[in-house]
Amino acid sequence: MTSTSHSTPPPPLSSSSSVPNIVAVAAGFVDGLKCGASTKSAVIRIGLQEMWRFISSYYKDCQYTTLLESCDITDLMATCTAGRNRRVSEAFVTTGKPIEELEAEMLQGQKLQGPLTAKEVHEVLVNDGKVEEFPLMAAVHMICTGRQSPKDLITTLASL
């Protein structure tokens, strides 16, 4: 007798390579809240941990050293300090304007990858019952969809 089990198919590879954008959104939120460098560093550290946990859960052939290669870690650092996901997310906190309005104003209508990737990742995590394992990614999704305040991210970080 053969047993079968159901699991959610992994998101497309483009989602895994877009995961740093979720972390950049969180970095922008803490910049907008004027939390300082230590909090932003904590976001990046926790984000890196969650990135690895997510990628290793859904892309079994991925090696940790690949994540730490200059292209991935450099991309994470650059997007969390100067990327458009960070900039727009900071403005989201400081202006109170919706992300869609800020995209139109600041990006001439281009869409941020961070909120879209957070939504895709969140759907996979919900389907697999793993949301609690990814509190930073979950918080970003909840904030982007208006179900939490950016200040709630600080509570999430403090609980980790």
Secondary structure as GFF3:
##gff-version 3
##sequence-region A 1 160
A	DSSP	alpha_helix	13	32	.	.	.	ID=ss1
A	DSSP	alpha_helix	37	58	.	.	.	ID=ss2
A	DSSP	alpha_helix	64	68	.	.	.	ID=ss3
A	DSSP	alpha_helix	70	82	.	.	.	ID=ss4
A	DSSP	alpha_helix	84	95	.	.	.	ID=ss5
A	DSSP	alpha_helix	99	107	.	.	.	ID=ss6
A	DSSP	alpha_helix	113	128	.	.	.	ID=ss7
A	DSSP	three_ten_helix	131	133	.	.	.	ID=ss8
A	DSSP	alpha_helix	135	144	.	.	.	ID=ss9
A	DSSP	alpha_helix	151	158	.	.	.	ID=ss10
###
